[in-house]
Amino acid sequence: MEQKIHPKIKEYQEKQEESKVEVPKANLVTLKIKKYNPNKDSSSSYQNYQVPVEKWTTVLDALLDVKQNLDHSIGVRYSCRQAACGSCGMKINGKPKLACFTKISELDSTEITLEPMDNFPITRDLVVDFSRLFANHKKIMPYIMNNESEISNGTKEFLQDPKHVEEYIQFAGCIKCGLCNSACPTMAMDSSFVGPQALAQAYRYVADNRDKGKDNRLKVIDESHGIWRCHFAGSCSQVCPKGVDPAMGIQLLRGYLLGFRD
């Protein structure tokens, strides 16, 4: 397939030819994108695209620039562009990251390799299927369970003091981007493992003093494909863009099962 030249690069080349004077060259990077459509392709391949970037350009900016000007067929999922929705997770130079949260200048490379996240079925190109993640998230019952939670006339919301909020607030920052599951070596070996995302969220609700569903959740995760399957590699916490630290949540959760915590 003949590679298109980016319009800005073409404009630079034409100006240089016309003026015969050295024109300051924009910073150029090559995006090496892994392309694969499981419905059509027998194997994956990599396509290279050269794009101009600025110091503030994010990987998602560059990727959308390629999609708009060079190859409309690239499959990519994105939404908020501000690291809040978790849609644009992918492997960037081999590490799971959010494309909208990663600046090209931070990568210190003129060639950026973009691949779909590991441990997820590929939908197309950089888009993966989140069905397993959402099913496991739902499995741990991610909501407050309390028989007194029904609101009636004259009742008020459950109030918490700061010390109780601090017990779980770090783990409430999860945006379900899937980066932790992608980095987890156990997810690669055990297709039934519940995963660091779901386990961290199980701790988030167990640690909430408004919740009365601790025993129900612990029963769900206290099995061979649950919390005991984690080997504490810690890679999940290293890639989390929101500082949730799933590895710590899993260890704290084990404390309840081993009787170290109430």
C-alpha positions as CSV (number, residue, x, y, z in Angstrom):
1,M,0.0,0.0,0.0
2,E,1.4,3.4,-1.0
3,Q,2.0,5.6,2.0
4,K,0.4,9.0,1.9
5,I,2.5,12.1,2.9
6,H,1.0,14.2,5.7
7,P,-0.3,17.5,4.3
8,K,1.9,19.6,6.7
9,I,5.0,17.7,5.7
10,K,4.1,18.1,2.0
11,E,3.6,21.8,2.5
12,Y,7.0,22.1,4.2
13,Q,8.7,20.2,1.2
14,E,7.0,22.5,-1.3
15,K,8.0,25.7,0.5
16,Q,11.6,24.5,0.7
17,E,11.6,23.7,-3.0
18,E,10.2,27.1,-4.0
19,S,12.3,29.3,-1.7
20,K,15.5,27.3,-2.0
21,V,16.0,28.4,1.6
22,E,16.2,26.2,4.6
23,V,12.8,26.3,6.3
24,P,12.8,25.3,10.0
25,K,11.6,21.7,10.1
26,A,8.8,20.6,12.3
27,N,9.4,17.8,14.8
28,L,8.5,14.6,13.0
29,V,7.7,11.2,14.6
30,T,6.8,7.9,13.1
31,L,3.8,6.1,14.5
32,K,4.2,2.3,14.0
33,I,0.6,1.0,14.4
34,K,-0.3,-2.6,14.7
35,K,-3.3,-3.3,12.5
36,Y,-5.4,-6.4,12.7
37,N,-9.1,-7.1,12.0
38,P,-9.9,-10.6,13.3
39,N,-13.0,-10.7,10.9
40,K,-10.8,-10.2,7.8
41,D,-7.1,-10.7,8.4
42,S,-5.2,-13.9,8.9
43,S,-2.4,-12.2,10.7
44,S,-1.5,-8.8,12.1
45,S,0.9,-6.3,10.5
46,Y,2.5,-2.9,11.3
47,Q,2.0,0.3,9.3
48,N,4.2,3.3,9.6
49,Y,2.9,6.9,9.5
50,Q,5.0,10.0,9.7
51,V,3.4,13.0,11.4
52,P,4.5,16.5,12.7
53,V,4.2,17.1,16.4
54,E,4.6,19.9,18.9
55,K,5.9,19.6,22.5
56,W,2.3,19.4,23.8
57,T,1.1,16.8,21.3
58,T,-0.3,13.7,23.0
59,V,-0.2,10.2,21.5
60,L,-3.9,10.4,20.9
61,D,-3.5,13.8,19.1
62,A,-1.0,12.3,16.8
63,L,-3.1,9.1,16.3
64,L,-6.2,11.1,15.4
65,D,-4.0,13.3,13.0
66,V,-3.0,10.1,11.2
67,K,-6.6,8.9,11.1
68,Q,-7.8,12.2,9.7
69,N,-5.1,12.8,7.1
70,L,-3.4,9.5,6.3
71,D,-5.5,6.4,7.1
72,H,-9.2,6.6,7.9
73,S,-9.4,2.9,8.6
74,I,-7.5,2.8,11.9
75,G,-9.6,1.5,14.7
76,V,-9.2,3.5,17.9
77,R,-11.5,4.1,20.9
78,Y,-11.4,7.4,22.7
79,S,-13.8,9.9,24.3
80,C,-12.9,12.5,27.0
81,R,-9.3,13.3,26.0
82,Q,-8.5,14.1,29.7
83,A,-7.8,10.8,31.4
84,A,-11.2,10.5,32.9
85,C,-13.1,8.0,30.7
86,G,-10.4,5.3,30.4
87,S,-11.3,4.6,26.7
88,C,-8.0,5.1,25.0
89,G,-5.8,2.5,26.7
90,M,-3.2,0.9,24.5
91,K,0.4,-0.3,24.6
92,I,2.7,2.6,23.8
93,N,6.3,1.5,23.2
94,G,5.5,-1.8,24.9
95,K,3.8,-0.3,28.1
96,P,0.1,0.0,28.8
97,K,-0.8,3.7,28.9
98,L,-3.6,6.1,28.2
99,A,-3.0,7.7,24.8
100,C,-4.6,11.0,25.8
101,F,-2.4,11.2,29.0
102,T,0.9,10.5,27.3
103,K,2.8,13.3,25.5
104,I,5.0,12.4,22.6
105,S,7.8,14.5,24.1
106,E,7.8,12.4,27.3
107,L,8.6,9.2,25.3
108,D,11.9,10.6,24.1
109,S,11.7,8.7,20.8
110,T,11.1,9.5,17.2
111,E,9.4,6.1,16.6
112,I,6.3,5.3,18.7
113,T,4.9,1.8,18.5
114,L,1.2,1.5,19.2
115,E,-0.4,-1.9,19.9
116,P,-3.7,-3.1,21.5
117,M,-3.5,-4.0,25.2
118,D,-2.6,-7.5,26.2
119,N,-5.0,-9.9,27.9
120,F,-8.0,-8.6,26.0
121,P,-9.6,-10.0,22.8
122,I,-8.9,-7.7,19.8
123,T,-11.9,-6.0,18.2
124,R,-9.9,-4.2,15.6
125,D,-6.5,-2.6,15.5
126,L,-6.1,-0.7,18.8
127,V,-9.6,-1.4,20.1
128,V,-10.1,-4.3,22.5
129,D,-13.1,-6.1,24.0
130,F,-13.8,-5.1,27.6
131,S,-16.6,-7.7,28.2
132,R,-14.5,-9.7,30.6
133,L,-13.4,-6.7,32.6
134,F,-16.9,-5.4,33.0
135,A,-18.3,-8.9,33.9
136,N,-15.7,-9.3,36.6
137,H,-16.3,-5.8,37.9
138,K,-20.0,-6.5,38.1
139,K,-19.2,-9.9,39.8
140,I,-17.8,-8.2,42.9
141,M,-21.0,-6.1,43.4
142,P,-19.5,-2.6,43.1
143,Y,-22.1,-0.7,45.1
144,I,-23.0,0.0,48.7
145,M,-25.0,-2.8,50.3
146,N,-26.9,-1.6,53.3
147,N,-30.5,-2.5,54.4
148,E,-30.9,1.0,55.7
149,S,-30.0,2.6,52.4
150,E,-33.5,3.1,51.1
151,I,-34.4,6.7,51.3
152,S,-37.8,7.6,52.9
153,N,-39.3,10.8,54.2
154,G,-37.4,12.3,57.0
155,T,-34.1,10.3,56.4
156,K,-30.8,11.8,55.5
157,E,-27.8,10.6,53.5
158,F,-25.1,8.5,55.2
159,L,-22.4,10.9,56.5
160,Q,-18.7,10.0,56.8
161,D,-15.9,11.7,58.6
162,P,-12.6,12.2,56.8
163,K,-10.8,9.3,58.5
164,H,-13.4,6.8,57.1
165,V,-13.3,8.4,53.6
166,E,-9.5,8.0,53.6
167,E,-9.9,4.3,54.0
168,Y,-11.2,3.8,50.5
169,I,-11.0,7.1,48.5
170,Q,-7.7,6.2,46.7
171,F,-9.4,3.1,45.3
172,A,-12.5,5.0,44.2
173,G,-10.4,6.7,41.5
174,C,-10.6,3.7,39.2
175,I,-11.7,4.7,35.6
176,K,-11.9,1.1,34.3
177,C,-9.3,1.7,31.6
178,G,-8.0,-1.9,31.8
179,L,-4.3,-1.0,32.0
180,C,-3.8,-2.9,35.2
181,N,-5.4,-6.1,33.7
182,S,-3.3,-5.6,30.6
183,A,-0.1,-5.5,32.6
184,C,-1.0,-8.4,34.9
185,P,1.0,-11.6,34.2
186,T,-1.7,-13.8,35.9
187,M,-4.4,-12.5,33.5
188,A,-2.3,-13.8,30.7
189,M,-2.1,-17.3,32.2
190,D,-5.5,-17.7,33.7
191,S,-8.5,-16.7,31.6
192,S,-10.8,-17.1,34.7
193,F,-8.8,-14.9,37.0
194,V,-11.0,-12.0,38.3
195,G,-8.1,-9.5,37.7
196,P,-6.5,-6.6,39.7
197,Q,-9.2,-4.1,38.6
198,A,-12.1,-6.1,40.1
199,L,-10.1,-7.0,43.3
200,A,-9.1,-3.4,43.9
201,Q,-12.8,-2.4,43.6
202,A,-13.8,-5.2,46.0
203,Y,-11.5,-3.6,48.6
204,R,-12.9,-0.2,47.8
205,Y,-16.4,-1.3,49.0
206,V,-15.2,-3.6,51.8
207,A,-13.2,-0.7,53.3
208,D,-16.3,1.7,53.1
209,N,-17.9,1.8,56.6
210,R,-21.3,2.4,55.0
211,D,-21.2,-1.0,53.4
212,K,-22.5,-4.2,55.0
213,G,-21.8,-6.6,52.1
214,K,-18.2,-7.6,53.1
215,D,-19.0,-11.2,53.7
216,N,-20.8,-11.6,50.3
217,R,-17.8,-10.0,48.5
218,L,-15.2,-12.1,50.3
219,K,-17.1,-15.2,49.3
220,V,-16.9,-14.2,45.6
221,I,-13.1,-13.6,45.6
222,D,-12.1,-16.3,48.1
223,E,-11.5,-19.1,45.5
224,S,-8.8,-20.5,43.2
225,H,-9.4,-17.9,40.4
226,G,-9.9,-15.1,42.8
227,I,-7.6,-13.3,45.2
228,W,-5.3,-16.2,45.9
229,R,-4.3,-16.4,42.2
230,C,-2.5,-13.1,42.4
231,H,1.3,-13.5,42.7
232,F,1.8,-9.9,43.6
233,A,4.0,-8.9,40.6
234,G,3.0,-5.3,41.2
235,S,2.9,-4.4,37.5
236,C,-0.8,-3.4,37.8
237,S,0.1,-0.6,40.2
238,Q,3.0,0.6,38.1
239,V,0.7,1.3,35.1
240,C,-2.3,2.8,36.8
241,P,-2.8,6.4,35.5
242,K,-4.9,7.4,38.6
243,G,-2.7,6.1,41.4
244,V,-5.2,3.5,42.5
245,D,-2.5,1.0,43.5
246,P,-4.5,-2.3,42.9
247,A,-1.6,-4.4,44.3
248,M,-1.9,-2.7,47.7
249,G,-5.7,-3.1,47.6
250,I,-5.3,-6.8,47.0
251,Q,-2.9,-7.2,49.9
252,L,-5.2,-5.2,52.2
253,L,-8.1,-7.4,51.1
254,R,-6.2,-10.5,51.9
255,G,-5.9,-9.1,55.5
256,Y,-9.7,-9.6,55.9
257,L,-9.6,-13.1,54.6
258,L,-6.6,-14.0,56.9
259,G,-8.2,-12.4,59.9
260,F,-5.8,-9.5,60.2
261,R,-8.5,-7.0,59.6
262,D,-12.1,-6.7,60.8
